[in-house]
């Protein structure tokens, strides 16, 4: 764990097993039924405040959006001159991104992954892959100087987290700066997603290979979380960098 002096991180509760399971069809159904409360219509407050922690004065970096949906953050960063790669199982969400942002795009098949598609902006700076994220690799999508993980790690079923972390590590350039958002609530009261990830679990996933620096926490409690039966809900932001780059 990075011990750099900075904001004090709120302590999370001990790990609690959350047994709820969502598969690819469940996520597609959520889009079909418009159960997309996770989608934010505006640039995420963490990203707008801490974008330079990810970009770090670099120009035209390659930025990865795991489980991207139709995040408006992708266009915001592309407009800064960066190239964007996203992945999601929902074709509907990916197409809606281009349509809602008025970005012309083309659709291509992906020979390396049967049944997969990639939607590319005609300007060439945004490529969104429609497939299981675990079918991707650096040989297909390259490596990245930045990663914006606003809702991916917390959406992955708990037993897939180690697999997810290993994939992310293989996609990080040596100087990659990875912004990770996790959520804090009483996991005994809500089955997820988003799933609760304790400090211990996060350290187990990333601590051996990475420095993990806490940046900020915000109170994100709304009526939606109240309807889940919760009485508090915070988002925490971390900056993750490879130890090999230190």
C-alpha positions in Angstrom: 0.0 0.0 0.0 1.3 3.5 -0.9 1.8 5.4 2.3 2.1 8.8 0.7 0.8 11.5 2.9 -2.6 12.6 1.9 -6.3 12.4 2.8 -7.3 10.0 5.5 -9.1 7.0 4.0 -12.3 5.9 5.9 -12.0 2.4 7.2 -14.2 -0.2 5.5 -16.0 -3.0 7.3 -14.6 -6.6 7.3 -15.3 -8.6 4.1 -18.8 -10.0 3.8 -19.7 -12.6 1.2 -22.3 -11.3 -1.3 -23.7 -14.3 -3.2 -25.7 -12.6 -5.8 -24.6 -13.5 -9.4 -25.2 -11.6 -12.6 -24.3 -13.0 -16.0 -24.0 -11.3 -19.4 -27.8 -11.8 -20.2 -28.7 -10.1 -16.9 -26.7 -7.0 -17.9 -28.2 -7.0 -21.4 -31.7 -7.3 -19.8 -30.9 -4.3 -17.6 -30.2 -2.2 -20.7 -33.3 -3.6 -22.5 -35.5 -2.8 -19.4 -33.7 0.5 -18.9 -32.5 -0.5 -15.4 -29.4 1.6 -15.9 -29.3 3.7 -12.7 -25.5 3.2 -12.9 -25.3 5.5 -16.0 -24.4 9.1 -15.2 -25.5 11.8 -17.6 -22.7 14.1 -16.6 -18.9 13.8 -16.3 -18.2 12.0 -13.1 -17.2 14.4 -10.3 -14.1 12.3 -9.4 -12.9 12.3 -13.0 -13.5 16.0 -13.5 -11.5 16.7 -10.3 -8.7 14.2 -10.6 -8.3 13.8 -14.4 -4.8 15.2 -14.2 -3.9 12.4 -11.7 -4.6 10.0 -14.5 -3.3 12.1 -17.5 -0.2 13.4 -15.6 0.7 16.0 -18.2 0.8 13.5 -21.0 -0.8 14.1 -24.4 -2.8 11.7 -26.5 -2.7 8.7 -24.1 -4.5 5.5 -24.6 -7.3 5.2 -22.0 -9.3 2.1 -21.1 -12.9 2.0 -19.9 -13.8 -1.4 -18.6 -17.6 -2.1 -18.7 -18.0 1.3 -20.3 -21.7 1.3 -21.1 -22.4 4.7 -22.7 -20.3 6.8 -20.3 -20.2 10.4 -21.4 -16.7 10.5 -19.9 -15.4 8.8 -23.0 -16.2 11.7 -25.3 -14.9 14.2 -22.8 -11.5 12.5 -22.7 -11.5 11.9 -26.5 -12.2 15.6 -27.1 -9.0 16.3 -25.1 -7.1 14.4 -27.7 -6.8 11.0 -26.0 -7.7 7.7 -27.6 -10.5 5.7 -25.9 -11.1 1.9 -25.8 -14.1 0.6 -24.0 -15.8 -2.8 -23.6 -19.3 -3.9 -22.6 -21.6 -6.8 -23.3 -24.5 -4.5 -24.2 -24.6 -3.6 -27.8 -27.5 -1.3 -27.0 -25.4 0.8 -24.6 -22.5 1.1 -27.0 -24.6 2.2 -29.9 -26.5 4.6 -27.7 -23.2 6.2 -26.8 -22.4 7.1 -30.4 -25.9 8.1 -31.2 -26.4 10.3 -28.1 -23.0 12.0 -28.6 -23.6 12.5 -32.3 -20.4 10.6 -33.2 -20.4 8.9 -36.6 -19.2 5.3 -36.3 -18.7 2.0 -38.1 -19.4 -1.5 -37.0 -16.9 -4.3 -37.5 -16.6 -8.0 -36.6 -13.7 -9.1 -34.5 -12.0 -12.2 -36.0 -10.1 -13.0 -32.8 -13.3 -13.4 -30.7 -16.3 -15.3 -32.2 -19.5 -13.3 -32.1 -17.7 -10.1 -30.9 -18.1 -6.7 -32.6 -16.2 -3.5 -32.3 -17.8 -0.1 -32.9 -15.3 2.6 -34.0 -15.7 6.3 -34.4 -15.0 7.3 -38.0 -12.4 9.7 -36.6 -10.6 6.6 -35.2 -10.1 7.8 -31.6 -12.9 5.8 -30.0 -13.2 2.0 -30.2 -15.9 0.2 -28.2 -15.8 -3.6 -28.0 -19.0 -5.6 -27.6 -17.9 -8.9 -26.0 -17.0 -10.6 -22.7 -14.3 -8.4 -21.2 -12.3 -11.6 -20.3 -12.0 -12.5 -24.0 -9.9 -9.3 -24.5 -6.1 -9.2 -24.2 -3.3 -6.7 -24.9 -2.7 -8.4 -28.2 -6.2 -7.3 -29.3 -6.6 -3.9 -27.7 -3.1 -2.9 -26.8 -1.9 -1.5 -23.4 -2.9 1.7 -21.7 -1.5 4.8 -20.2 -4.7 5.4 -18.3 -7.7 3.4 -17.0 -11.0 4.9 -15.7 -12.8 2.2 -13.6 -15.9 3.9 -12.3 -18.1 0.9 -12.1 -16.3 -2.2 -13.3 -14.5 -3.8 -10.4 -17.6 -3.3 -8.3 -19.8 -4.9 -10.9 -17.7 -8.1 -11.3 -19.0 -11.2 -9.5 -16.8 -11.7 -6.4 -15.1 -14.9 -7.6 -14.1 -13.1 -10.9 -12.3 -10.2 -9.2 -8.9 -11.9 -9.1 -9.3 -12.7 -12.8 -10.3 -9.1 -13.5 -7.4 -7.7 -11.6 -5.0 -9.9 -13.5 -6.4 -8.8 -16.8 -6.2 -5.1 -15.8 -2.5 -5.6 -14.8 -1.7 -7.1 -18.2 -3.3 -4.0 -19.9 -1.3 -1.4 -17.9 1.7 0.3 -19.5 4.6 0.8 -17.1 3.6 4.4 -16.6 -0.2 3.6 -16.5 -2.2 5.6 -14.0 -5.4 3.8 -13.1 -8.3 5.6 -11.3 -10.4 3.1 -9.4 -13.7 3.9 -7.8 -15.1 1.5 -5.1 -18.2 1.9 -2.9 -18.7 1.7 0.8 -21.9 0.6 2.5 -23.2 -2.1 4.8 -22.9 -5.3 2.6 -25.2 -7.2 5.0 -28.1 -5.0 3.8 -27.6 -5.2 0.0 -26.6 -8.1 -2.2 -25.1 -5.9 -4.9 -24.2 -4.9 -7.5 -22.4 -2.6 -7.1 -20.5 -5.0 -4.8 -18.7 -4.0 -1.7 -14.9 -4.4 -1.7 -13.2 -4.2 1.6 -9.7 -2.7 2.1 -8.4 -6.2 2.7 -9.9 -7.5 -0.6 -8.6 -4.5 -2.6 -5.1 -5.0 -1.1 -5.2 -8.7 -1.9 -6.1 -7.9 -5.6 -3.7 -5.1 -6.2 -1.2 -4.6 -3.4 1.4 -7.0 -4.5 2.0 -5.4 -7.9 0.7 -1.9 -7.4 0.9 1.2 -5.2 -2.6 2.2 -4.3 -3.1 5.8 -3.1 -6.4 6.9 -1.6 -7.5 10.2 -3.1 -11.0 11.1 -1.9 -14.3 9.9 -0.6 -17.7 11.4 -1.3 -21.2 10.8 0.1 -23.2 9.3 -2.9 -26.3 8.3 -0.9 -29.5 8.9 -2.9 -33.1 7.6 -2.9 -31.9 4.7 -5.0 -29.6 3.5 -2.2 -32.3 4.1 0.3 -34.6 1.8 -1.7 -31.9 -0.9 -1.4 -32.3 -0.7 2.3 -29.1 1.2 3.0 -28.6 4.1 5.3 -25.3 5.3 3.9 -23.3 4.9 0.7 -19.9 6.5 -0.1 -17.7 6.3 -3.2 -13.9 6.1 -2.7 -11.4 7.0 -5.3 -7.9 5.5 -5.6 -4.9 6.1 -7.8 -3.3 2.8 -8.8 0.2 2.6 -10.3 2.6 -0.2 -11.0 5.4 -0.7 -8.4 7.8 -1.4 -11.2 7.3 2.2 -12.4 8.2 3.7 -9.1 
